[in-house]
């Protein structure tokens, strides 16, 4: 019955797609898209008790009820999976006249612009539902009663150096409003297996949460109003009078890095020119704008400057009616430069609002090392970084791209599991990547994306996402659904095994990116960045053989656990053959080379290949510690960026407790430096310094939870854990860590007289626990919900 009702809703939505007539899905103006307003007026005799609407739009919508923004969506979609939203708008309706308005941005299908905003060949809005107010029922189906109006005043310019991916920057010039028209109805009905333009599914994730952003610090002021007057306006919404003919420039600072909808309200009988520049911090002169930047203290206004994308708007104000400007999409910033030019008559700046929006993380995990404030700062900044990179997917950097990459989101998903025990966003990501499979057999590296892209290793990271999900949540049915596509990805790499037994000869359309490394830049002959230099001529990179072997082993475990063991032996046999070939051809007797060992030019070695030699098993267990000790930080080895720190730490953990703990303090030096430079989120990398917010930098969450606190799931659905706290790294700890959807581990220890540490593990739900204290052996405690242990170094 539930399935039938869901299909009925989808059929109603498909039949209700509308758009403005005579639409041309392009423009002679320099704009990536256009805005269209759809309005419906409803007169209610009683206050409504229920008003459930289901709706979607192409490309994105904002829903306003009586001037209040109540929803933004749909969640990131593709023609293969297009989501619709459900919302009860009754709390926003009143007795009497009500206005329901959808503001829809349509990015043109033929343009490569606005990459994160995938769209179909058709624009559209669909709404079904009704308002119930006493005995009164008002249908709100988009097939009747709605009016459409194209907004010709807003442009989203292309070709801007600082808006390469998003195309959300706005240029607004007052234009006579277009006439309101009755929309045309597409009347889509699926027959004979035809796939509709929008393959609708209900939203799989919760609506974003919102909170107010404090932006009340004035860093610079050139204005007829004083700094105190601007501060009072920002802090308490006191109107600010701006004289006719005046110009104003203020630089404003938010408390923390923010992803927020911003909104200004003006009133008067004049016009206002408004230019708002958004920046993540003060920065030095860029090396090559916008991709290679130079940044130090992000709050150093003396030596730094505000550089970034901007909105430029002219508003006509008439009479007592306030005029509001809110850019369509949220803005990312720590700093704002506000430039206002007032027409001949004075105007009032009524208020400025910034509303943070992000996926509702509902963090369950907590962290406290008594007496160590830095680790708490690192923990908090890591969570904020993740939050700002999570709106309706796992975005890379909200300031520039907002694209969801499988290589990035694999580790970020693990961090999310440990913080919240919430898998909904990752289930959506895994499902979307599975829908992106290309004729080559690879998943797209970023998806949904209007510009398709394939990165060689990212399909393998997607497989690891499925493996991770099964480990934490144990959903066999979910995992099994992806096994055919997993096998297809693995077969792609198997088809590129050469006569040496190594992965090579990948097609040119596949970007063989590994990491952002300074020495792996583009050349005239090899235009792709992030690719090791040693293997460019031969088209043979050791890393991919290692990563493929590593993933084969993980996939073998997955298919066994998911009840589909048929390919497991074959996967393990392939991995063993790869490891043998790597040892023969890519090992010079001391280190693993980026390509075959006969290529000994400068740059033939990287930290990456030593790390994945350990993870894949190519390095002999007894040599792992030495291999890493002699390569990490060695100036002759290409250095890992922040993205690869997660895998570096995994390799150190495999190599042994002593080597892991030796690197513990130095590993966090870049994070402490970022704090010293007044960052409130983690920068993308220290190579390009393009963005100050990228969630792969939140790796401390994983290390704190799984290594320091020692909570490591080792059986599907977290039904069995290894409790291996690294007691030598901290004198005391109090932590909560999510284990799946409905379990929470509480870990604590403190040091008593004589140096003895008393350790407690409590679980909300009992699971099988194996414990191991430093220097000790594993102990099986069976299925329990708490244990108390005592540790004193040298007395195991």
C-alpha positions in Angstrom: 0.0 0.0 0.0 2.8 2.4 0.9 4.5 1.7 -2.5 1.3 2.3 -4.3 0.7 5.6 -2.5 4.2 6.7 -3.3 3.8 5.9 -6.9 0.4 7.7 -7.0 2.2 10.8 -5.6 4.9 10.6 -8.2 2.3 10.2 -11.0 0.5 13.3 -9.7 3.8 15.3 -9.6 4.8 14.1 -13.1 1.4 15.3 -14.4 1.8 18.7 -12.8 5.1 20.0 -14.2 4.6 23.5 -15.4 6.8 26.3 -16.8 6.4 29.8 -18.3 5.4 29.7 -22.0 7.6 30.8 -24.9 10.7 30.0 -22.8 14.1 30.0 -24.5 16.6 28.0 -22.6 19.6 30.3 -23.3 20.3 34.0 -23.4 22.1 36.6 -25.5 23.1 38.2 -22.2 26.0 36.9 -20.3 24.1 34.8 -17.8 24.2 31.2 -16.8 20.5 31.1 -16.1 17.3 33.0 -15.2 14.9 33.4 -12.3 11.2 32.7 -12.6 8.6 33.5 -9.9 5.6 31.3 -9.5 2.9 32.6 -7.2 -0.4 31.5 -5.8 -2.7 33.5 -3.7 -5.0 31.7 -1.2 -7.8 33.3 0.8 -8.6 31.3 4.0 -11.7 31.7 6.2 -10.0 29.7 9.0 -6.5 29.2 10.2 -5.3 26.0 8.5 -4.8 22.8 10.4 -2.9 21.0 7.6 -1.3 22.1 4.4 1.0 19.3 3.1 2.7 20.1 -0.2 4.9 18.0 -2.4 7.0 19.8 -4.9 10.2 19.9 -7.0 11.8 22.2 -9.5 14.5 22.2 -12.2 17.0 23.6 -11.4 16.5 24.8 -7.8 13.8 26.5 -5.9 13.2 28.7 -2.8 9.8 28.5 -1.3 8.4 31.6 0.4 5.1 31.6 2.3 3.9 35.1 3.2 7.4 36.4 2.6 9.1 33.9 4.9 11.6 31.5 3.3 10.5 28.0 4.4 12.3 25.6 2.1 15.2 25.4 -0.4 15.7 22.5 -2.8 15.4 20.0 -4.3 18.3 18.1 -2.8 21.0 17.6 -5.4 19.6 15.6 -8.2 20.3 14.2 -11.7 18.1 13.2 -14.6 18.5 9.6 -13.3 17.4 10.4 -9.8 15.4 13.6 -9.2 14.1 14.3 -5.7 10.9 16.0 -4.6 10.3 17.5 -1.2 7.4 17.3 1.3 6.5 20.1 3.7 3.5 21.1 5.8 3.2 24.8 5.3 0.3 25.3 7.7 2.4 27.0 10.4 3.2 29.8 7.9 -0.4 30.5 6.7 -2.9 32.9 8.2 -6.6 33.6 8.1 -7.3 35.8 5.1 -5.0 36.3 2.1 -1.8 34.3 1.8 0.9 34.3 -0.8 2.8 31.1 -1.7 5.7 31.8 -4.0 8.3 29.6 -5.6 11.4 31.4 -6.8 13.1 29.0 -9.3 16.5 29.4 -10.8 16.8 27.7 -14.1 20.4 27.2 -15.2 20.5 26.6 -19.0 21.0 23.0 -20.0 23.4 23.7 -22.9 25.8 25.6 -20.8 28.8 24.1 -18.9 28.2 26.6 -16.1 26.9 26.0 -12.6 28.4 22.6 -12.3 26.9 21.5 -9.0 23.4 22.3 -10.2 22.6 19.4 -12.5 19.6 19.9 -14.7 17.6 18.2 -17.4 16.9 19.4 -20.8 13.6 21.0 -19.6 12.9 23.6 -16.9 10.0 23.0 -14.6 8.1 23.3 -11.3 5.6 20.8 -10.0 3.4 21.1 -6.9 0.7 18.9 -5.5 -1.2 19.2 -2.2 -3.9 21.2 -0.5 -4.7 23.5 2.4 -7.2 22.2 5.0 -8.8 24.9 7.1 -11.9 23.7 8.9 -14.3 22.5 6.3 -12.4 24.5 3.6 -10.1 22.6 1.3 -8.1 24.5 -1.2 -6.2 22.6 -3.9 -2.7 23.9 -4.6 -1.8 21.7 -7.6 0.4 23.6 -10.0 -1.9 22.7 -12.9 -4.2 25.5 -12.0 -4.3 28.9 -10.2 -0.6 29.7 -10.4 1.0 32.7 -12.2 4.5 32.8 -13.6 6.8 35.8 -14.0 10.3 35.9 -15.5 12.7 38.1 -13.6 14.8 39.8 -16.3 16.8 41.9 -13.9 19.0 39.2 -12.4 22.0 37.8 -14.2 24.5 35.1 -13.2 27.6 36.1 -15.2 30.0 33.6 -16.7 33.7 34.1 -17.3 34.4 35.6 -13.8 37.8 34.5 -12.4 36.3 34.1 -8.9 33.1 32.2 -9.9 34.4 29.4 -12.1 32.2 26.5 -10.9 29.1 27.8 -9.2 27.9 30.8 -11.2 25.9 32.1 -8.3 27.3 35.7 -8.2 24.5 38.1 -9.2 24.3 41.3 -11.2 21.0 43.1 -10.8 19.9 46.1 -12.8 16.3 47.4 -12.4 14.2 46.2 -15.3 10.5 46.7 -16.0 8.8 43.7 -14.6 7.6 41.1 -17.1 3.9 40.4 -17.3 2.5 37.6 -15.2 1.3 34.7 -17.3 -0.4 31.4 -16.9 2.1 28.6 -17.0 1.9 25.8 -19.6 1.4 22.3 -18.3 3.7 19.5 -19.6 1.3 16.8 -18.5 4.0 14.1 -18.3 2.8 10.5 -18.2 5.0 7.5 -18.3 3.9 4.9 -20.9 5.5 1.9 -22.4 8.5 2.1 -20.1 9.5 5.7 -21.2 11.8 7.3 -18.7 10.4 10.7 -17.8 12.6 13.8 -17.8 12.6 13.8 -14.0 12.9 10.3 -12.5 11.3 11.3 -9.3 12.0 9.9 -5.8 11.1 11.3 -2.4 13.8 13.3 -0.6 16.1 10.9 1.2 17.7 13.4 3.6 16.2 15.8 6.2 15.7 19.5 5.3 18.6 21.8 6.2 18.7 23.3 9.7 19.3 27.1 10.1 20.7 29.4 12.8 21.6 33.0 13.0 25.2 34.1 12.1 26.7 36.9 14.1 28.3 39.5 11.8 28.8 42.5 14.1 32.5 43.2 14.0 33.5 46.2 11.9 37.1 45.8 10.6 37.2 48.9 8.4 34.9 51.8 7.9 34.7 54.6 5.4 31.2 56.0 6.0 29.2 59.0 7.3 28.1 56.6 10.0 30.6 55.8 12.7 31.9 52.4 13.6 29.7 52.4 16.7 26.6 53.2 14.6 27.4 50.4 12.2 28.0 48.0 15.2 24.7 49.1 16.8 22.9 48.4 13.5 24.5 45.0 13.1 24.0 44.0 16.7 20.5 45.1 17.4 18.9 45.8 14.0 18.8 49.6 14.7 18.0 51.3 11.4 20.9 53.3 9.9 20.2 56.5 7.9 22.5 56.9 4.9 22.4 60.5 3.5 21.5 61.2 -0.1 24.5 61.2 -2.4 26.7 59.4 0.1 29.1 56.4 -0.4 30.0 53.9 2.3 32.5 51.1 2.6 32.6 48.8 5.6 34.4 45.5 6.1 32.5 43.1 8.4 33.7 40.0 10.2 31.6 37.1 11.2 32.4 35.3 14.4 33.3 32.1 12.4 33.4 30.9 8.8 29.8 30.6 7.7 27.6 29.3 4.9 24.6 31.5 5.1 21.7 33.2 3.3 22.3 36.9 3.5 19.6 39.5 3.4 19.5 43.3 3.4 16.4 45.5 3.8 16.3 49.2 2.7 13.6 51.9 2.7 13.4 55.3 1.2 12.6 57.4 -2.0 15.9 56.9 -3.9 18.0 54.2 -5.4 20.9 52.2 -3.9 23.8 50.6 -5.5 25.1 47.7 -3.4 28.3 45.7 -3.9 29.1 42.9 -1.5 32.4 41.0 -1.7 32.7 37.7 0.1 35.9 36.3 1.5 37.1 33.5 3.8 39.7 35.8 5.3 42.3 38.5 4.6 44.9 37.2 2.2 48.2 38.3 0.7 48.7 39.0 -3.0 47.6 35.8 -4.8 50.3 33.8 -6.7 47.9 33.1 -9.6 44.3 34.1 -9.0 42.0 32.3 -8.2 43.6 28.9 -7.9 47.0 29.6 -6.2 46.7 32.0 -3.2 49.0 33.2 -0.5 47.5 33.3 3.0 48.7 33.8 6.5 46.8 35.3 9.4 43.2 35.4 8.1 42.3 38.4 10.4 45.4 40.5 9.5 43.7 43.4 7.8 47.0 45.4 7.9 48.9 43.2 5.5 46.0 41.4 3.9 43.1 42.2 1.6 39.6 41.0 0.9 39.5 39.0 -2.4 36.6 37.1 -3.6 33.4 36.9 -5.6 30.8 39.7 -5.3 27.2 40.6 -6.0 26.5 43.9 -7.6 22.9 45.2 -7.3 21.0 48.4 -8.0 17.7 48.7 -6.0 15.0 51.2 -6.7 13.3 52.3 -3.4 9.8 53.9 -3.5 8.0 55.2 -0.4 7.4 53.4 2.8 7.6 49.9 1.4 10.8 48.2 2.3 12.9 46.6 -0.4 14.7 43.3 0.4 17.7 41.9 -1.4 18.6 38.2 -0.8 20.8 36.5 -3.3 19.2 33.3 -4.5 21.9 30.9 -3.2 23.7 30.9 0.2 27.0 32.7 0.5 30.3 31.4 2.0 32.3 33.9 4.0 34.2 35.0 7.1 34.5 38.6 5.9 32.2 40.8 3.9 33.1 44.1 2.2 29.9 46.1 1.9 30.0 49.1 -0.6 26.9 51.2 -0.8 26.2 54.2 -3.0 23.0 56.2 -2.2 21.0 58.1 -4.8 20.0 61.8 -4.3 17.6 61.2 -1.4 18.5 59.6 2.0 17.6 55.9 2.6 17.4 53.7 5.6 19.3 50.5 5.9 16.7 48.7 8.1 18.6 45.4 8.8 21.1 42.9 7.7 20.5 39.2 8.4 22.7 36.2 7.9 21.2 32.7 8.4 23.5 29.7 8.5 22.2 26.7 6.6 23.5 23.2 6.7 22.6 19.5 6.9 21.3 18.8 10.5 24.2 16.8 11.8 22.8 16.2 15.3 26.2 15.5 16.8 26.2 12.9 19.5 29.9 12.6 20.0 31.8 14.7 22.5 35.5 15.2 23.3 37.3 16.5 26.4 40.9 16.1 27.4 41.0 17.9 30.7 43.7 20.5 30.7 44.2 20.4 26.9 42.2 23.2 25.2 43.9 22.8 21.8 42.4 19.4 21.2 39.0 20.7 22.0 39.5 23.6 19.6 40.6 21.1 16.9 37.5 19.0 17.6 35.2 22.0 17.4 36.7 23.4 14.2 36.6 19.9 12.6 32.9 19.7 13.2 32.3 23.3 11.9 34.3 22.5 8.8 32.2 19.4 8.1 28.9 21.3 8.8 29.9 24.0 6.3 30.6 21.4 3.7 27.3 19.6 4.2 24.2 21.2 2.8 22.4 18.6 0.6 25.5 16.5 -0.1 29.1 16.1 0.9 30.6 19.2 -0.8 34.3 19.7 -1.3 34.7 23.5 -0.6 31.5 25.6 -0.2 33.4 28.8 -1.3 34.2 27.7 -4.8 32.8 24.4 -6.0 30.1 22.7 -3.8 30.7 19.5 -5.8 30.4 16.1 -4.3 33.5 13.9 -5.0 33.7 10.3 -4.0 37.4 10.6 -3.2 36.7 13.4 -0.8 33.5 12.1 0.7 34.8 8.6 1.5 36.7 9.8 4.6 34.3 12.6 5.5 31.5 10.0 5.6 33.4 8.1 8.2 33.9 11.2 10.3 30.1 11.8 10.1 29.3 8.3 11.2 31.5 8.7 14.3 29.9 12.1 15.2 26.3 11.4 14.5 25.6 7.7 13.7 23.6 9.1 10.8 24.0 7.4 7.4 21.2 9.2 5.4 23.5 11.7 3.6 26.0 8.9 2.7 23.3 6.6 1.5 22.2 9.3 -0.9 25.8 9.9 -2.0 26.5 6.1 -2.6 23.2 5.8 -4.5 23.9 8.8 -6.7 27.4 7.7 -7.5 26.1 4.2 -8.4 23.7 5.9 -10.9 26.6 7.7 -12.5 28.3 4.7 -14.0 29.8 5.5 -17.4 30.3 3.2 -20.5 33.9 2.6 -19.3 32.4 1.0 -16.2 33.7 3.7 -13.8 31.5 5.9 -11.6 31.8 9.6 -12.2 34.2 11.2 -9.8 31.8 14.0 -8.8 28.1 13.6 -8.9 25.6 15.0 -9.5 27.5 17.4 -11.7 26.4 19.1 -14.9 29.9 18.5 -16.3 30.8 14.8 -16.1 34.3 13.9 -14.9 36.2 10.6 -14.3 39.1 10.4 -11.9 40.8 7.0 -11.9 40.9 6.2 -8.2 37.6 7.8 -7.2 35.5 4.8 -8.4 37.6 2.7 -6.0 37.0 5.1 -3.2 33.3 4.7 -3.9 33.6 1.0 -3.4 35.3 1.8 0.0 32.2 4.0 0.8 30.0 0.9 0.4 32.4 -1.2 2.5 32.5 1.4 5.2 28.7 1.7 5.3 28.3 -2.0 5.6 30.8 -2.1 8.5 29.0 0.6 10.4 25.4 -0.2 9.6 25.3 -3.8 8.3 22.5 -3.2 5.8 23.0 -6.2 3.6 20.2 -5.4 1.2 21.6 -1.9 0.6 25.2 -3.3 0.0 24.0 -6.1 -2.3 22.3 -3.7 -4.6 25.7 -2.2 -5.5 27.7 -5.4 -6.0 27.2 -5.7 -9.8 28.5 -2.1 -10.2 31.4 -2.7 -7.8 32.3 -5.7 -10.0 32.1 -3.5 -13.1 34.5 -1.0 -11.6 37.0 -3.7 -10.6 36.7 -5.3 -14.0 37.7 -1.9 -15.6 41.0 -2.0 -13.7 41.4 -5.7 -14.4 41.1 -4.9 -18.1 44.1 -2.5 -17.8 46.5 -5.0 -16.3 49.6 -5.1 -18.5 52.2 -7.7 -19.3 54.0 -6.8 -16.0 50.9 -7.5 -14.0 50.4 -3.8 -13.2 47.6 -1.3 -13.9 48.6 0.9 -16.8 47.4 2.4 -20.1 44.3 4.1 -18.6 42.4 6.1 -21.3 43.2 9.8 -21.7 39.6 10.7 -20.7 40.3 9.4 -17.2 42.2 11.9 -15.0 44.9 10.0 -13.1 44.8 12.5 -10.3 46.2 11.3 -6.9 46.8 14.3 -4.8 47.6 18.0 -4.8 51.4 17.9 -4.8 53.6 20.9 -5.6 55.8 19.0 -8.0 53.0 17.3 -9.8 51.9 20.3 -11.8 50.8 20.5 -15.4 53.3 20.6 -18.3 52.9 21.4 -21.9 53.0 17.7 -22.7 50.9 16.5 -19.8 48.2 19.0 -18.9 46.7 17.2 -16.0 47.6 18.3 -12.5 48.0 16.1 -9.5 49.6 13.2 -11.5 53.0 11.7 -10.5 55.7 12.7 -13.0 57.5 9.4 -13.0 54.7 7.5 -14.7 53.4 10.1 -17.2 55.4 8.8 -20.2 54.7 5.1 -19.6 51.1 5.7 -18.4 51.9 3.4 -15.5 51.4 4.7 -11.9 52.2 2.3 -9.1 49.6 4.0 -6.8 46.7 2.7 -8.9 48.0 -0.9 -8.7 48.3 -0.5 -4.9 44.9 1.2 -4.5 43.2 -1.5 -6.7 44.8 -4.3 -4.7 43.7 -2.6 -1.4 40.1 -2.2 -2.6 40.0 -5.8 -4.0 40.7 -7.1 -0.5 38.1 -4.8 1.1 35.5 -5.9 -1.6 36.2 -9.5 -1.0 35.3 -9.0 2.7 32.2 -7.1 1.7 30.8 -9.7 -0.7 31.4 -12.4 1.9 29.7 -10.4 4.7 26.8 -9.4 2.4 26.1 -13.0 1.5 27.4 -12.8 -2.1 30.8 -14.6 -1.7 31.1 -15.8 -5.3 33.7 -13.3 -6.4 35.6 -13.1 -3.1 38.3 -15.7 -3.9 38.8 -14.1 -7.4 39.2 -10.7 -5.9 41.8 -11.9 -3.4 43.7 -13.8 -6.1 43.8 -10.6 -8.2 45.1 -8.7 -5.2 47.8 -11.2 -4.6 48.9 -11.1 -8.2 49.1 -7.3 -8.1 51.1 -7.3 -4.9 53.6 -9.8 -6.4 54.0 -7.6 -9.5 54.4 -4.4 -7.4 57.2 -6.1 -5.4 59.0 -7.2 -8.5 58.7 -4.2 -10.7 58.0 -1.2 -8.3 60.4 -1.7 -5.5 64.1 -0.7 -5.6 65.1 -2.7 -2.5 64.4 0.2 -0.1 61.3 2.1 -1.3 58.4 1.7 -3.6 58.6 3.8 -6.7 55.9 5.9 -8.4 56.3 3.9 -11.5 58.5 1.0 -12.4 61.8 0.9 -10.4 63.9 1.5 -13.6 62.6 5.1 -13.7 64.9 6.8 -11.2 64.6 10.4 -12.2 64.0 13.2 -9.7 60.5 12.9 -8.3 60.3 9.1 -8.7 59.3 8.6 -5.1 56.3 9.7 -3.1 55.0 9.3 0.4 51.8 8.1 -1.2 53.3 4.9 -2.6 54.9 4.0 0.7 51.6 4.6 2.5 49.6 2.4 0.1 52.4 -0.2 0.0 51.6 -0.6 3.7 47.8 -0.5 3.3 47.7 -3.0 0.4 50.2 -5.4 1.9 52.9 -4.9 -0.7 55.3 -3.9 2.0 56.3 -6.8 4.3 54.8 -6.4 7.8 58.2 -6.3 9.4 59.4 -3.4 7.1 56.4 -1.1 7.4 57.6 1.0 10.3 61.0 1.5 8.8 59.5 2.3 5.4 57.3 5.0 6.7 59.9 6.4 9.2 62.4 6.9 6.3 60.0 8.3 3.8 57.5 10.6 5.6 59.0 14.0 5.7 61.9 13.0 3.5 62.5 16.0 1.1 63.2 13.5 -1.7 59.6 12.2 -1.5 56.6 13.9 -2.9 54.6 15.1 0.1 51.0 14.2 1.0 48.5 17.0 1.2 45.7 17.1 3.8 43.5 14.8 1.6 46.0 12.0 2.0 46.7 12.5 5.8 43.8 10.1 6.5 45.5 7.3 4.6 48.9 8.2 6.0 47.5 7.8 9.5 45.9 4.5 8.5 49.3 3.3 7.3 51.0 4.4 10.5 48.4 2.6 12.5 49.0 -0.6 10.5 52.8 -0.2 10.9 52.6 -0.4 14.7 51.8 1.5 17.9 55.2 2.8 18.4 55.6 4.5 15.0 52.0 5.8 15.1 52.5 7.4 18.5 55.9 8.8 17.5 54.2 10.9 14.8 51.2 11.9 16.9 52.3 15.3 18.0 54.0 16.3 14.7 51.0 15.1 12.7 48.9 17.9 14.1 51.4 20.7 13.5 49.5 22.0 10.4 46.2 22.1 12.3 47.8 24.0 15.2 49.2 26.4 12.6 45.8 27.0 11.1 44.4 27.8 14.5 47.3 30.3 15.0 46.4 31.8 11.7 42.8 32.4 13.0 41.0 29.9 10.8 37.7 28.6 12.1 37.5 25.9 9.5 40.3 23.8 7.9 41.8 24.9 4.7 41.7 22.8 1.6 45.4 22.3 1.4 48.7 24.1 2.0 49.7 23.8 -1.7 47.2 26.1 -3.4 45.4 27.6 -0.4 42.5 28.1 -2.6 39.8 27.5 0.0 39.6 27.8 3.8 37.0 25.1 4.3 37.3 21.5 3.1 36.0 18.6 5.2 38.8 16.2 4.4 40.8 18.3 6.9 38.5 17.1 9.7 40.6 13.9 10.0 41.3 14.7 13.7 37.7 13.4 14.4 38.6 9.9 13.1 42.0 9.8 14.8 40.6 11.0 18.2 37.6 8.5 18.1 39.2 5.4 16.6 42.8 5.7 17.6 43.1 7.9 20.7 39.8 6.8 22.3 40.3 3.4 20.6 36.8 2.6 19.4 37.2 0.5 16.2 34.3 -1.4 14.7 35.5 -4.7 13.3 32.3 -6.5 12.4 29.3 -5.3 10.4 26.7 -3.1 12.1 29.3 -2.3 14.8 28.3 -5.6 16.5 31.9 -6.2 17.5 34.5 -3.6 18.4 38.2 -3.5 19.2 38.7 -1.2 22.2 42.3 -0.1 21.9 42.8 3.2 23.7 46.2 4.9 23.2 46.7 5.7 26.8 50.2 6.9 26.4 49.1 9.9 24.4 46.8 11.5 27.0 46.7 11.7 30.8 42.9 11.9 30.9 40.0 11.7 28.5 36.2 11.9 28.5 34.6 11.1 25.1 31.3 9.9 23.5 31.5 8.2 20.1 28.6 7.1 17.9 28.5 3.5 16.9 25.9 3.0 14.2 22.4 4.6 14.4 21.5 3.6 17.9 24.6 3.0 20.0 26.9 5.3 21.8 30.3 4.4 23.3 31.5 6.4 26.3 35.3 6.3 27.0 37.0 7.8 30.0 40.3 7.5 31.8 42.2 9.4 34.4 45.6 9.1 36.0 45.9 8.3 39.7 48.9 8.5 42.1 51.7 6.3 40.9 50.9 6.8 37.2 48.2 4.2 37.0 45.4 4.9 34.6 41.9 3.7 35.3 39.9 3.2 32.1 36.2 2.8 31.6 34.2 1.8 28.5 30.4 2.0 28.6 28.0 1.2 25.8 24.3 2.1 25.5 23.8 -1.3 23.8 25.9 -4.4 24.5 28.2 -5.6 21.7 31.1 -8.0 21.5 34.2 -6.3 22.8 37.9 -7.1 22.4 40.3 -4.9 24.3 44.0 -4.2 24.0 46.0 -1.9 26.2 49.3 -0.5 25.1 52.0 -3.2 24.9 49.4 -5.9 25.8 47.6 -8.6 24.0 44.0 -8.8 22.9 41.4 -9.9 25.4 38.0 -11.1 24.4 35.3 -9.9 26.8 32.3 -11.4 25.0 29.1 -9.4 24.6 29.1 -6.7 27.2 27.9 -3.1 27.8 30.8 -1.9 30.1 34.3 -2.8 31.2 36.8 -1.3 33.6 40.5 -1.6 33.0 43.7 -0.6 34.7 46.9 0.3 32.9 50.4 1.2 34.1 53.2 1.5 31.7 55.6 -1.4 32.0 53.2 -3.5 34.0 51.1 -5.2 31.3 
